[in-house]
Amino acid sequence: ALYKDVFAIEAGAMVMVMLAVGTQLVADIIYTFLNPRIRYA
């Protein structure tokens, strides 16, 4: 049964990763606006 769900598991993992990366990116952008002293190299 598990081998049939590989695509579903893969899609779920992909969504989770995208969600995590997106959240980090949004937090980074908001943090930059809140604290303009921060400059990224």
PDB file with one MODEL, atoms N, CA, C and O in Angstrom:
MODEL        1
ATOM      1  N   ALA A   1       0.831  -1.199   0.000  1.00  0.00           N
ATOM      2  CA  ALA A   1       0.000   0.000   0.000  1.00  0.00           C
ATOM      3  C   ALA A   1       0.873   1.259   0.000  1.00  0.00           C
ATOM      4  O   ALA A   1       0.524   2.268  -0.613  1.00  0.00           O
ATOM      5  N   LEU A   2       2.005   1.185   0.692  1.00  0.00           N
ATOM      6  CA  LEU A   2       2.849   2.370   0.834  1.00  0.00           C
ATOM      7  C   LEU A   2       3.470   2.775  -0.499  1.00  0.00           C
ATOM      8  O   LEU A   2       3.604   3.965  -0.783  1.00  0.00           O
ATOM      9  N   TYR A   3       3.852   1.791  -1.320  1.00  0.00           N
ATOM     10  CA  TYR A   3       4.515   2.123  -2.582  1.00  0.00           C
ATOM     11  C   TYR A   3       3.590   2.847  -3.554  1.00  0.00           C
ATOM     12  O   TYR A   3       4.059   3.499  -4.486  1.00  0.00           O
ATOM     13  N   LYS A   4       2.269   2.736  -3.342  1.00  0.00           N
ATOM     14  CA  LYS A   4       1.320   3.469  -4.186  1.00  0.00           C
ATOM     15  C   LYS A   4       1.198   4.930  -3.746  1.00  0.00           C
ATOM     16  O   LYS A   4       0.758   5.783  -4.516  1.00  0.00           O
ATOM     17  N   ASP A   5       1.589   5.205  -2.513  1.00  0.00           N
ATOM     18  CA  ASP A   5       1.427   6.543  -1.952  1.00  0.00           C
ATOM     19  C   ASP A   5       2.703   7.378  -2.036  1.00  0.00           C
ATOM     20  O   ASP A   5       2.785   8.451  -1.438  1.00  0.00           O
ATOM     21  N   VAL A   6       3.694   6.888  -2.776  1.00  0.00           N
ATOM     22  CA  VAL A   6       4.969   7.603  -2.854  1.00  0.00           C
ATOM     23  C   VAL A   6       4.774   9.019  -3.381  1.00  0.00           C
ATOM     24  O   VAL A   6       5.359   9.965  -2.854  1.00  0.00           O
ATOM     25  N   PHE A   7       3.950   9.171  -4.426  1.00  0.00           N
ATOM     26  CA  PHE A   7       3.737  10.500  -5.003  1.00  0.00           C
ATOM     27  C   PHE A   7       3.031  11.415  -4.008  1.00  0.00           C
ATOM     28  O   PHE A   7       3.351  12.601  -3.918  1.00  0.00           O
ATOM     29  N   ALA A   8       2.074  10.872  -3.262  1.00  0.00           N
ATOM     30  CA  ALA A   8       1.365  11.677  -2.269  1.00  0.00           C
ATOM     31  C   ALA A   8       2.323  12.120  -1.166  1.00  0.00           C
ATOM     32  O   ALA A   8       2.282  13.269  -0.728  1.00  0.00           O
ATOM     33  N   ILE A   9       3.177  11.217  -0.723  1.00  0.00           N
ATOM     34  CA  ILE A   9       4.153  11.547   0.320  1.00  0.00           C
ATOM     35  C   ILE A   9       5.136  12.594  -0.198  1.00  0.00           C
ATOM     36  O   ILE A   9       5.483  13.541   0.508  1.00  0.00           O
ATOM     37  N   GLU A  10       5.578  12.408  -1.442  1.00  0.00           N
ATOM     38  CA  GLU A  10       6.511  13.343  -2.054  1.00  0.00           C
ATOM     39  C   GLU A  10       5.881  14.728  -2.166  1.00  0.00           C
ATOM     40  O   GLU A  10       6.517  15.735  -1.855  1.00  0.00           O
ATOM     41  N   ALA A  11       4.627  14.770  -2.613  1.00  0.00           N
ATOM     42  CA  ALA A  11       3.921  16.043  -2.750  1.00  0.00           C
ATOM     43  C   ALA A  11       3.750  16.708  -1.381  1.00  0.00           C
ATOM     44  O   ALA A  11       3.931  17.918  -1.246  1.00  0.00           O
ATOM     45  N   GLY A  12       3.405  15.918  -0.379  1.00  0.00           N
ATOM     46  CA  GLY A  12       3.241  16.457   0.970  1.00  0.00           C
ATOM     47  C   GLY A  12       4.540  17.033   1.502  1.00  0.00           C
ATOM     48  O   GLY A  12       4.553  18.107   2.102  1.00  0.00           O
ATOM     49  N   ALA A  13       5.635  16.313   1.279  1.00  0.00           N
ATOM     50  CA  ALA A  13       6.943  16.793   1.729  1.00  0.00           C
ATOM     51  C   ALA A  13       7.309  18.086   1.006  1.00  0.00           C
ATOM     52  O   ALA A  13       7.826  19.023   1.615  1.00  0.00           O
ATOM     53  N   MET A  14       7.036  18.128  -0.296  1.00  0.00           N
ATOM     54  CA  MET A  14       7.338  19.317  -1.094  1.00  0.00           C
ATOM     55  C   MET A  14       6.560  20.523  -0.573  1.00  0.00           C
ATOM     56  O   MET A  14       7.115  21.613  -0.434  1.00  0.00           O
ATOM     57  N   VAL A  15       5.270  20.323  -0.286  1.00  0.00           N
ATOM     58  CA  VAL A  15       4.434  21.405   0.233  1.00  0.00           C
ATOM     59  C   VAL A  15       4.979  21.892   1.573  1.00  0.00           C
ATOM     60  O   VAL A  15       5.051  23.096   1.817  1.00  0.00           O
ATOM     61  N   MET A  16       5.362  20.954   2.440  1.00  0.00           N
ATOM     62  CA  MET A  16       5.893  21.324   3.751  1.00  0.00           C
ATOM     63  C   MET A  16       7.178  22.139   3.608  1.00  0.00           C
ATOM     64  O   MET A  16       7.369  23.141   4.297  1.00  0.00           O
ATOM     65  N   VAL A  17       8.057  21.697   2.703  1.00  0.00           N
ATOM     66  CA  VAL A  17       9.322  22.414   2.490  1.00  0.00           C
ATOM     67  C   VAL A  17       9.061  23.811   1.945  1.00  0.00           C
ATOM     68  O   VAL A  17       9.653  24.785   2.409  1.00  0.00           O
ATOM     69  N   MET A  18       8.170  23.907   0.957  1.00  0.00           N
ATOM     70  CA  MET A  18       7.843  25.211   0.380  1.00  0.00           C
ATOM     71  C   MET A  18       7.247  26.140   1.439  1.00  0.00           C
ATOM     72  O   MET A  18       7.562  27.329   1.486  1.00  0.00           O
ATOM     73  N   LEU A  19       6.381  25.577   2.287  1.00  0.00           N
ATOM     74  CA  LEU A  19       5.769  26.356   3.357  1.00  0.00           C
ATOM     75  C   LEU A  19       6.841  26.878   4.316  1.00  0.00           C
ATOM     76  O   LEU A  19       6.813  28.044   4.708  1.00  0.00           O
ATOM     77  N   ALA A  20       7.779  26.017   4.688  1.00  0.00           N
ATOM     78  CA  ALA A  20       8.849  26.408   5.605  1.00  0.00           C
ATOM     79  C   ALA A  20       9.722  27.501   4.991  1.00  0.00           C
ATOM     80  O   ALA A  20      10.027  28.499   5.644  1.00  0.00           O
ATOM     81  N   VAL A  21      10.124  27.308   3.729  1.00  0.00           N
ATOM     82  CA  VAL A  21      10.976  28.291   3.051  1.00  0.00           C
ATOM     83  C   VAL A  21      10.234  29.615   2.897  1.00  0.00           C
ATOM     84  O   VAL A  21      10.800  30.684   3.125  1.00  0.00           O
ATOM     85  N   GLY A  22       8.960  29.535   2.508  1.00  0.00           N
ATOM     86  CA  GLY A  22       8.164  30.743   2.344  1.00  0.00           C
ATOM     87  C   GLY A  22       8.005  31.507   3.647  1.00  0.00           C
ATOM     88  O   GLY A  22       8.092  32.735   3.671  1.00  0.00           O
ATOM     89  N   THR A  23       7.771  30.774   4.732  1.00  0.00           N
ATOM     90  CA  THR A  23       7.627  31.403   6.043  1.00  0.00           C
ATOM     91  C   THR A  23       8.922  32.099   6.446  1.00  0.00           C
ATOM     92  O   THR A  23       8.899  33.228   6.935  1.00  0.00           O
ATOM     93  N   GLN A  24      10.050  31.425   6.241  1.00  0.00           N
ATOM     94  CA  GLN A  24      11.351  32.021   6.559  1.00  0.00           C
ATOM     95  C   GLN A  24      11.576  33.296   5.749  1.00  0.00           C
ATOM     96  O   GLN A  24      12.050  34.302   6.277  1.00  0.00           O
ATOM     97  N   LEU A  25      11.233  33.242   4.463  1.00  0.00           N
ATOM     98  CA  LEU A  25      11.434  34.387   3.579  1.00  0.00           C
ATOM     99  C   LEU A  25      10.582  35.575   4.023  1.00  0.00           C
ATOM    100  O   LEU A  25      11.072  36.701   4.103  1.00  0.00           O
ATOM    101  N   VAL A  26       9.312  35.319   4.311  1.00  0.00           N
ATOM    102  CA  VAL A  26       8.403  36.382   4.755  1.00  0.00           C
ATOM    103  C   VAL A  26       8.885  36.972   6.078  1.00  0.00           C
ATOM    104  O   VAL A  26       8.879  38.190   6.255  1.00  0.00           O
ATOM    105  N   ALA A  27       9.302  36.110   7.009  1.00  0.00           N
ATOM    106  CA  ALA A  27       9.806  36.584   8.296  1.00  0.00           C
ATOM    107  C   ALA A  27      11.045  37.453   8.095  1.00  0.00           C
ATOM    108  O   ALA A  27      11.197  38.487   8.746  1.00  0.00           O
ATOM    109  N   ASP A  28      11.924  37.032   7.195  1.00  0.00           N
ATOM    110  CA  ASP A  28      13.136  37.795   6.893  1.00  0.00           C
ATOM    111  C   ASP A  28      12.794  39.176   6.354  1.00  0.00           C
ATOM    112  O   ASP A  28      13.374  40.176   6.777  1.00  0.00           O
ATOM    113  N   ILE A  29      11.850  39.228   5.419  1.00  0.00           N
ATOM    114  CA  ILE A  29      11.460  40.499   4.804  1.00  0.00           C
ATOM    115  C   ILE A  29      10.823  41.423   5.845  1.00  0.00           C
ATOM    116  O   ILE A  29      11.154  42.607   5.911  1.00  0.00           O
ATOM    117  N   ILE A  30       9.918  40.887   6.651  1.00  0.00           N
ATOM    118  CA  ILE A  30       9.259  41.681   7.694  1.00  0.00           C
ATOM    119  C   ILE A  30      10.285  42.186   8.703  1.00  0.00           C
ATOM    120  O   ILE A  30      10.230  43.340   9.129  1.00  0.00           O
ATOM    121  N   TYR A  31      11.227  41.309   9.084  1.00  0.00           N
ATOM    122  CA  TYR A  31      12.254  41.681  10.049  1.00  0.00           C
ATOM    123  C   TYR A  31      13.113  42.818   9.510  1.00  0.00           C
ATOM    124  O   TYR A  31      13.523  43.703  10.259  1.00  0.00           O
ATOM    125  N   THR A  32      13.385  42.789   8.201  1.00  0.00           N
ATOM    126  CA  THR A  32      14.175  43.851   7.576  1.00  0.00           C
ATOM    127  C   THR A  32      13.426  45.180   7.628  1.00  0.00           C
ATOM    128  O   THR A  32      14.031  46.227   7.859  1.00  0.00           O
ATOM    129  N   PHE A  33      12.110  45.140   7.414  1.00  0.00           N
ATOM    130  CA  PHE A  33      11.324  46.375   7.481  1.00  0.00           C
ATOM    131  C   PHE A  33      11.241  46.900   8.914  1.00  0.00           C
ATOM    132  O   PHE A  33      11.274  48.111   9.131  1.00  0.00           O
ATOM    133  N   LEU A  34      11.133  45.998   9.892  1.00  0.00           N
ATOM    134  CA  LEU A  34      11.017  46.413  11.283  1.00  0.00           C
ATOM    135  C   LEU A  34      12.338  46.957  11.817  1.00  0.00           C
ATOM    136  O   LEU A  34      12.349  47.854  12.661  1.00  0.00           O
ATOM    137  N   ASN A  35      13.451  46.413  11.325  1.00  0.00           N
ATOM    138  CA  ASN A  35      14.757  46.824  11.817  1.00  0.00           C
ATOM    139  C   ASN A  35      15.646  47.204  10.635  1.00  0.00           C
ATOM    140  O   ASN A  35      16.400  46.366  10.139  1.00  0.00           O
ATOM    141  N   PRO A  36      15.567  48.451  10.177  1.00  0.00           N
ATOM    142  CA  PRO A  36      16.290  48.859   8.965  1.00  0.00           C
ATOM    143  C   PRO A  36      17.808  48.863   9.126  1.00  0.00           C
ATOM    144  O   PRO A  36      18.526  48.988   8.134  1.00  0.00           O
ATOM    145  N   ARG A  37      18.315  48.727  10.363  1.00  0.00           N
ATOM    146  CA  ARG A  37      19.766  48.704  10.563  1.00  0.00           C
ATOM    147  C   ARG A  37      20.387  47.436  10.008  1.00  0.00           C
ATOM    148  O   ARG A  37      21.585  47.401   9.727  1.00  0.00           O
ATOM    149  N   ILE A  38      19.574  46.379   9.845  1.00  0.00           N
ATOM    150  CA  ILE A  38      20.095  45.108   9.352  1.00  0.00           C
ATOM    151  C   ILE A  38      20.369  45.217   7.858  1.00  0.00           C
ATOM    152  O   ILE A  38      19.481  45.563   7.079  1.00  0.00           O
ATOM    153  N   ARG A  39      21.595  44.922   7.468  1.00  0.00           N
ATOM    154  CA  ARG A  39      21.966  44.935   6.050  1.00  0.00           C
ATOM    155  C   ARG A  39      22.543  43.573   5.698  1.00  0.00           C
ATOM    156  O   ARG A  39      23.435  43.068   6.380  1.00  0.00           O
ATOM    157  N   TYR A  40      22.028  42.988   4.633  1.00  0.00           N
ATOM    158  CA  TYR A  40      22.539  41.690   4.203  1.00  0.00           C
ATOM    159  C   TYR A  40      23.683  41.900   3.228  1.00  0.00           C
ATOM    160  O   TYR A  40      23.631  42.786   2.375  1.00  0.00           O
ATOM    161  N   ALA A  41      24.711  41.084   3.356  1.00  0.00           N
ATOM    162  CA  ALA A  41      25.899  41.213   2.503  1.00  0.00           C
ATOM    163  C   ALA A  41      25.570  40.825   1.063  1.00  0.00           C
ATOM    164  O   ALA A  41      26.444  40.870   0.197  1.00  0.00           O
TER     165      ALA A  41
ENDMDL
END
